[in-house]
Amino acid sequence: MSRTVRFDLPDTPPAVDHPRPERLEQGNPERHTWTLYEPAGQGVSAGIWDCEPGRWRIVFGPTEHEYFVVLSGRVRVHDAQGGFTEAGPGEAVVIPPGFQGSFEVLEKVRKHFVIVER
């Protein structure tokens, strides 16, 4: 059955994790993920994510895309060449397949995310 999905913060607890120790660059931020949409076998997931300040290395697979919109807080996505993209409330970023760099939370952040693997 097809239905629409609202992106309200659910009453259920989030999945809680931290960046892998070998990827940490600064801090050890706690991350909360509420996956609100993840149809089986479709290669798509979407939800709400929040995180404390910190920085860690990220490596995207050759078919992994992420689009996110910052709801509150501030982030920087650093590329391997030394550049970065910064985003705050109302701003959106796409991280393309094969991306390598770092994800930095400057101010506690909450974002909507969509990840596609194709």
Secondary structure, 3 states (H helix, E strand, C coil): CCCCCCCCCCCCCCEEECCCHHHEEECCCCEEEEEEECCCCCCEEEEEEEECCEEEEEECCCCEEEEEEEEEEEEEEEECCCCEEEECCCCEEEECCCCEEEEEEEEEEEEEEEEEEC
